[in-house]
Structure formats: structure tokens, C-alpha cells
């Protein structure tokens, strides 16, 4: 799933929209983050930064837990305009963990 934009929603409607998007995302299969998502996240253009200043929230899907930690260190001032779903759990070596029984890639439980 690609990044999803929620523009112009405030208060309860924003949280309801996020809930619907997250519910949809949780039933999908996690995929590696696309290169354009990584660029947008770590090297945003002027347009992306302006949209964030206006309240744009981007939902990023498929990043690894180590990538999310890197975002928290390097892009902390922008974190309020980000949401991460389907975050892939990795080993200390950066290898995605898989479920022993099913072979499915493990993702963090985001509590939604």
C-alpha cells in the first residue's frame, strides 16, 4: 500500500478516516516501502513540506522498525504529519522476522 493523504479533515472526522484506512491496511499484506516513499520521508521536496505545514498527514506502509527509528532521529520535527502502518519487525541484523508456522513477515501491532 502506498502513502495515503488525509487533507482537510479535522477532529473526529480525521480520526474516523484514519481508523478506516488503518483497518483496511491491517488486512493487506505488508510490502517493502517504495523508493518514492523513502525519498518523500528522508528527503522531502518543498511541496511536501508545504503540504505538511498545511496539515497533511501521510501514512507510510511497509517500512522496517529500524527505518522508523531512523525517521524518529532524523525527521523528528515532521513526525506529527506521519503515520506508520505495517511496520516490519526485524532482527538485530536488519532481516525481516517471519512467523515460524506460516512464514508470514511479522509486523508491529499498532493497536488499532
C-alpha positions, 0 to 999 in steps of 0.5 A: 500500500502506498502513502495515503493523504488525509487533507482537510479533515479535522477532529473526529472526522480525521480520526474516523478516516484514519481508523478506516484506512488503518483497518483496511491496511491491517488486512493487506499484506505488508510490502517493502516501502517504495523508493518514492516513499523513502525519498518523500520521508528522508528527503522531502521536496518543498511541496511536501513540506508545504503540504505538511505545514498545511496539515497533511498527514501521510501514512507510510506502509511497509517500512522496517522498525529500524527505518522508523527509528531512523525517521524518529532521529532524523525527521523528528520535527515532521513526525506529527504529519506521519503515520506508520502502518505495517511496520516490519519487525526485524532482527538485530541484523536488519532481516525481516522476522517471519512467523515460524508456522506460516512464514508470514513477515511479522509486523508491529501491532499498532493497536488499532 
